């Protein structure tokens, strides 16, 4: 299987999350984990350039907000 590759870029009016198939599965797994009923509101994950995301990406935060 390919290594997950995710990049995030954007402008003032839109954000793009682009990923290979492995990266999309990785994001899906993270989102499913955030939906776990045992997690509390406010739980979040930081995805950072050069660590979770490709170099040059802007940082991305995935957050659970049960008030929405």
N, CA, C and O atoms as CSV, one atom per row, in Angstrom:
chain,resi,resn,atom,element,x,y,z
A,1,UNK,N,N,0.850,-1.195,0.000
A,1,UNK,CA,C,0.000,0.000,0.000
A,1,UNK,C,C,0.883,1.241,0.000
A,1,UNK,O,O,1.956,1.249,0.602
A,2,UNK,N,N,0.432,2.272,-0.667
A,2,UNK,CA,C,1.164,3.529,-0.718
A,2,UNK,C,C,1.198,4.211,0.640
A,2,UNK,O,O,0.338,3.975,1.488
A,3,UNK,N,N,2.188,5.048,0.834
A,3,UNK,CA,C,2.269,5.864,2.037
A,3,UNK,C,C,1.246,6.990,1.917
A,3,UNK,O,O,1.104,7.581,0.847
A,4,UNK,N,N,0.524,7.298,3.013
A,4,UNK,CA,C,-0.448,8.395,2.952
A,4,UNK,C,C,0.244,9.722,2.649
A,4,UNK,O,O,1.236,10.081,3.283
A,5,UNK,N,N,-0.293,10.430,1.680
A,5,UNK,CA,C,0.222,11.756,1.331
A,5,UNK,C,C,-0.955,12.706,1.266
A,5,UNK,O,O,-1.896,12.517,0.496
A,6,UNK,N,N,-0.875,13.736,2.100
A,6,UNK,CA,C,-1.968,14.703,2.218
A,6,UNK,C,C,-1.364,16.099,2.133
A,6,UNK,O,O,-0.341,16.382,2.756
A,7,UNK,N,N,-1.994,16.949,1.372
A,7,UNK,CA,C,-1.571,18.338,1.316
A,7,UNK,C,C,-2.793,19.232,1.522
A,7,UNK,O,O,-3.893,18.909,1.074
A,8,UNK,N,N,-2.588,20.341,2.196
A,8,UNK,CA,C,-3.668,21.290,2.473
A,8,UNK,C,C,-3.182,22.672,2.034
A,8,UNK,O,O,-2.108,23.124,2.432
A,9,UNK,N,N,-3.988,23.327,1.213
A,9,UNK,CA,C,-3.640,24.669,0.770
A,9,UNK,C,C,-4.923,25.460,0.590
A,9,UNK,O,O,-6.012,24.891,0.520
A,10,UNK,N,N,-4.784,26.766,0.517
A,10,UNK,CA,C,-5.998,27.541,0.362
A,10,UNK,C,C,-5.763,29.022,0.224
A,10,UNK,O,O,-4.634,29.507,0.147
A,11,UNK,N,N,-6.868,29.712,0.197
A,11,UNK,CA,C,-6.885,31.162,0.095
A,11,UNK,C,C,-7.839,31.683,1.158
A,11,UNK,O,O,-8.275,30.939,2.036
A,12,UNK,N,N,-8.147,32.929,1.073
A,12,UNK,CA,C,-9.066,33.533,2.035
A,12,UNK,C,C,-10.461,32.928,1.920
A,12,UNK,O,O,-11.190,32.868,2.910
A,13,UNK,N,N,-10.838,32.481,0.732
A,13,UNK,CA,C,-12.217,32.033,0.514
A,13,UNK,C,C,-12.406,30.530,0.359
A,13,UNK,O,O,-13.542,30.056,0.353
A,14,UNK,N,N,-11.301,29.757,0.231
A,14,UNK,CA,C,-11.490,28.319,0.118
A,14,UNK,C,C,-10.244,27.556,0.550
A,14,UNK,O,O,-9.121,28.050,0.447
A,15,UNK,N,N,-10.472,26.355,1.031
A,15,UNK,CA,C,-9.409,25.448,1.454
A,15,UNK,C,C,-9.527,24.177,0.629
A,15,UNK,O,O,-10.631,23.687,0.392
A,16,UNK,N,N,-8.404,23.645,0.194
A,16,UNK,CA,C,-8.374,22.382,-0.530
A,16,UNK,C,C,-7.565,21.368,0.269
A,16,UNK,O,O,-6.454,21.657,0.714
A,17,UNK,N,N,-8.125,20.193,0.442
A,17,UNK,CA,C,-7.426,19.054,1.023
A,17,UNK,C,C,-7.280,18.054,-0.112
A,17,UNK,O,O,-8.272,17.514,-0.602
A,18,UNK,N,N,-6.041,17.805,-0.531
A,18,UNK,CA,C,-5.770,16.867,-1.616
A,18,UNK,C,C,-4.953,15.711,-1.052
A,18,UNK,O,O,-4.048,15.918,-0.244
A,19,UNK,N,N,-5.275,14.505,-1.478
A,19,UNK,CA,C,-4.583,13.337,-0.932
A,19,UNK,C,C,-4.611,12.195,-1.923
A,19,UNK,O,O,-5.490,12.111,-2.781
A,20,UNK,N,N,-3.612,11.302,-1.784
A,20,UNK,CA,C,-3.671,10.060,-2.545
A,20,UNK,C,C,-4.666,9.139,-1.845
A,20,UNK,O,O,-5.212,9.500,-0.803
A,21,UNK,N,N,-4.909,7.952,-2.408
A,21,UNK,CA,C,-5.911,7.043,-1.839
A,21,UNK,C,C,-5.590,6.691,-0.388
A,21,UNK,O,O,-6.486,6.666,0.456
A,22,UNK,N,N,-4.331,6.421,-0.096
A,22,UNK,CA,C,-3.940,6.082,1.283
A,22,UNK,C,C,-4.163,7.272,2.209
A,22,UNK,O,O,-4.569,7.094,3.357
A,23,UNK,N,N,-3.905,8.472,1.726
A,23,UNK,CA,C,-4.138,9.676,2.527
A,23,UNK,C,C,-5.612,9.901,2.805
A,23,UNK,O,O,-5.989,10.305,3.906
A,24,UNK,N,N,-6.447,9.639,1.807
A,24,UNK,CA,C,-7.896,9.773,2.011
A,24,UNK,C,C,-8.396,8.766,3.041
A,24,UNK,O,O,-9.235,9.100,3.878
A,25,UNK,N,N,-7.889,7.535,2.985
A,25,UNK,CA,C,-8.273,6.543,3.991
A,25,UNK,C,C,-7.816,6.980,5.380
A,25,UNK,O,O,-8.540,6.801,6.360
A,26,UNK,N,N,-6.619,7.552,5.465
A,26,UNK,CA,C,-6.096,8.031,6.739
A,26,UNK,C,C,-7.000,9.126,7.315
A,26,UNK,O,O,-7.335,9.100,8.500
A,27,UNK,N,N,-7.388,10.077,6.480
A,27,UNK,CA,C,-8.295,11.142,6.940
A,27,UNK,C,C,-9.643,10.571,7.361
A,27,UNK,O,O,-10.206,10.985,8.374
A,28,UNK,N,N,-10.162,9.621,6.586
A,28,UNK,CA,C,-11.451,8.998,6.922
A,28,UNK,C,C,-11.374,8.305,8.279
A,28,UNK,O,O,-12.298,8.423,9.084
A,29,UNK,N,N,-10.295,7.592,8.538
A,29,UNK,CA,C,-10.126,6.908,9.826
A,29,UNK,C,C,-10.067,7.909,10.978
A,29,UNK,O,O,-10.634,7.670,12.044
A,30,UNK,N,N,-9.384,9.023,10.762
A,30,UNK,CA,C,-9.305,10.057,11.804
A,30,UNK,C,C,-10.679,10.660,12.089
A,30,UNK,O,O,-11.031,10.902,13.244
A,31,UNK,N,N,-11.452,10.900,11.027
A,31,UNK,CA,C,-12.790,11.465,11.205
A,31,UNK,C,C,-13.728,10.479,11.881
A,31,UNK,O,O,-14.523,10.868,12.736
A,32,UNK,N,N,-13.645,9.219,11.513
A,32,UNK,CA,C,-14.469,8.198,12.169
A,32,UNK,C,C,-14.107,8.114,13.651
A,32,UNK,O,O,-14.990,7.983,14.498
A,33,UNK,N,N,-12.816,8.189,13.967
A,33,UNK,CA,C,-12.398,8.153,15.373
A,33,UNK,C,C,-12.958,9.347,16.145
A,33,UNK,O,O,-13.346,9.204,17.304
A,34,UNK,N,N,-13.005,10.518,15.517
A,34,UNK,CA,C,-13.564,11.706,16.177
A,34,UNK,C,C,-15.055,11.563,16.445
A,34,UNK,O,O,-15.588,12.205,17.350
A,35,UNK,N,N,-15.731,10.727,15.665
A,35,UNK,CA,C,-17.172,10.524,15.837
A,35,UNK,C,C,-17.495,9.490,16.911
A,35,UNK,O,O,-18.669,9.249,17.192
A,36,UNK,N,N,-16.488,8.878,17.512
A,36,UNK,CA,C,-16.710,7.862,18.546
A,36,UNK,C,C,-17.535,8.470,19.678
A,36,UNK,O,O,-17.175,9.525,20.201
A,37,UNK,N,N,-18.640,7.819,20.066
A,37,UNK,CA,C,-19.508,8.379,21.107
A,37,UNK,C,C,-18.821,8.532,22.467
A,37,UNK,O,O,-19.296,9.289,23.313
A,38,UNK,N,N,-17.729,7.833,22.682
A,38,UNK,CA,C,-17.037,7.942,23.971
A,38,UNK,C,C,-16.114,9.149,24.060
A,38,UNK,O,O,-15.650,9.488,25.149
A,39,UNK,N,N,-15.841,9.800,22.942
A,39,UNK,CA,C,-15.004,11.000,22.962
A,39,UNK,C,C,-15.846,12.201,23.366
A,39,UNK,O,O,-17.033,12.279,23.047
A,40,UNK,N,N,-15.231,13.113,24.057
A,40,UNK,CA,C,-15.956,14.309,24.492
A,40,UNK,C,C,-15.814,15.432,23.472
A,40,UNK,O,O,-14.911,15.442,22.636
A,41,UNK,N,N,-16.736,16.365,23.576
A,41,UNK,CA,C,-16.677,17.549,22.734
A,41,UNK,C,C,-15.355,18.260,22.975
A,41,UNK,O,O,-14.834,18.262,24.091
A,42,UNK,N,N,-14.829,18.850,21.942
A,42,UNK,CA,C,-13.576,19.579,22.058
A,42,UNK,C,C,-12.357,18.740,21.733
A,42,UNK,O,O,-11.259,19.271,21.570
A,43,UNK,N,N,-12.545,17.419,21.636
A,43,UNK,CA,C,-11.420,16.570,21.261
A,43,UNK,C,C,-11.002,16.958,19.847
A,43,UNK,O,O,-11.849,17.176,18.981
A,44,UNK,N,N,-9.711,17.043,19.622
A,44,UNK,CA,C,-9.239,17.465,18.307
A,44,UNK,C,C,-7.875,16.869,17.985
A,44,UNK,O,O,-7.175,16.362,18.862
A,45,UNK,N,N,-7.521,16.942,16.731
A,45,UNK,CA,C,-6.227,16.486,16.243
A,45,UNK,C,C,-5.619,17.581,15.392
A,45,UNK,O,O,-6.306,18.217,14.592
A,46,UNK,N,N,-4.321,17.796,15.571
A,46,UNK,CA,C,-3.576,18.733,14.744
A,46,UNK,C,C,-2.810,17.946,13.688
A,46,UNK,O,O,-2.124,16.977,14.013
A,47,UNK,N,N,-2.921,18.348,12.449
A,47,UNK,CA,C,-2.129,17.782,11.367
A,47,UNK,C,C,-1.215,18.897,10.883
A,47,UNK,O,O,-1.685,19.963,10.487
A,48,UNK,N,N,0.070,18.654,10.914
A,48,UNK,CA,C,1.047,19.702,10.631
A,48,UNK,C,C,1.920,19.375,9.426
A,48,UNK,O,O,2.179,18.212,9.115
A,49,UNK,N,N,2.362,20.427,8.764
A,49,UNK,CA,C,3.249,20.311,7.615
A,49,UNK,C,C,4.530,19.587,7.998
A,49,UNK,O,O,5.127,19.865,9.038
A,50,UNK,N,N,4.943,18.662,7.151
A,50,UNK,CA,C,6.174,17.938,7.380
A,50,UNK,C,C,6.062,16.791,8.362
A,50,UNK,O,O,7.000,16.006,8.502
A,51,UNK,N,N,4.925,16.677,9.050
A,51,UNK,CA,C,4.710,15.576,9.993
A,51,UNK,C,C,3.576,14.704,9.464
A,51,UNK,O,O,3.806,13.587,9.002
A,52,UNK,N,N,2.353,15.220,9.535
A,52,UNK,CA,C,1.184,14.490,9.035
A,52,UNK,C,C,0.853,14.872,7.597
A,52,UNK,O,O,0.221,14.112,6.863
A,53,UNK,N,N,1.293,16.066,7.214
A,53,UNK,CA,C,0.976,16.615,5.896
A,53,UNK,C,C,2.255,16.830,5.107
A,53,UNK,O,O,3.345,16.896,5.675
A,54,UNK,N,N,2.112,16.938,3.804
A,54,UNK,CA,C,3.264,17.198,2.949
A,54,UNK,C,C,3.889,18.546,3.298
A,54,UNK,O,O,3.195,19.463,3.736
A,55,UNK,N,N,5.186,18.660,3.104
A,55,UNK,CA,C,5.885,19.931,3.325
A,55,UNK,C,C,5.208,21.037,2.531
A,55,UNK,O,O,4.817,20.829,1.382
A,56,UNK,N,N,5.069,22.203,3.131
A,56,UNK,CA,C,4.446,23.350,2.479
A,56,UNK,C,C,2.952,23.453,2.694
A,56,UNK,O,O,2.340,24.452,2.315
A,57,UNK,N,N,2.351,22.434,3.298
A,57,UNK,CA,C,0.913,22.484,3.586
A,57,UNK,C,C,0.643,23.457,4.723
A,57,UNK,O,O,1.503,23.697,5.571
A,58,UNK,N,N,-0.559,24.013,4.729
A,58,UNK,CA,C,-0.978,24.760,5.909
A,58,UNK,C,C,-1.503,23.750,6.926
A,58,UNK,O,O,-1.998,22.687,6.551
A,59,UNK,N,N,-1.396,24.079,8.198
A,59,UNK,CA,C,-1.847,23.167,9.253
A,59,UNK,C,C,-3.353,22.970,9.180
A,59,UNK,O,O,-4.094,23.833,8.708
A,60,UNK,N,N,-3.783,21.811,9.660
A,60,UNK,CA,C,-5.205,21.466,9.653
A,60,UNK,C,C,-5.568,20.931,11.026
A,60,UNK,O,O,-4.852,20.097,11.580
A,61,UNK,N,N,-6.669,21.403,11.574
A,61,UNK,CA,C,-7.180,20.896,12.845
A,61,UNK,C,C,-8.526,20.240,12.581
A,61,UNK,O,O,-9.420,20.845,11.989
A,62,UNK,N,N,-8.659,18.998,13.028
A,62,UNK,CA,C,-9.930,18.282,12.978
A,62,UNK,C,C,-10.488,18.304,14.390
A,62,UNK,O,O,-9.847,17.798,15.311
A,63,UNK,N,N,-11.664,18.878,14.578
A,63,UNK,CA,C,-12.203,19.054,15.932
A,63,UNK,C,C,-13.638,18.556,16.022
A,63,UNK,O,O,-14.446,18.746,15.113
A,64,UNK,N,N,-13.923,17.920,17.136
A,64,UNK,CA,C,-15.301,17.507,17.426
A,64,UNK,C,C,-16.003,18.656,18.146
A,64,UNK,O,O,-15.509,19.169,19.150
A,65,UNK,N,N,-17.154,19.049,17.623
A,65,UNK,CA,C,-17.936,20.136,18.226
A,65,UNK,C,C,-19.391,19.688,18.217
A,65,UNK,O,O,-20.076,19.796,17.200
A,66,UNK,N,N,-19.858,19.186,19.353
A,66,UNK,CA,C,-21.224,18.659,19.437
A,66,UNK,C,C,-22.284,19.760,19.484
A,66,UNK,O,O,-23.477,19.456,19.469
A,67,UNK,N,N,-21.879,21.029,19.540
A,67,UNK,CA,C,-22.846,22.121,19.516
A,67,UNK,C,C,-23.290,22.444,18.101
A,67,UNK,O,O,-24.263,23.173,17.909
A,68,UNK,N,N,-22.600,21.917,17.122
A,68,UNK,CA,C,-22.974,22.214,15.722
A,68,UNK,C,C,-24.147,21.356,15.301
A,68,UNK,O,O,-24.609,21.456,14.165
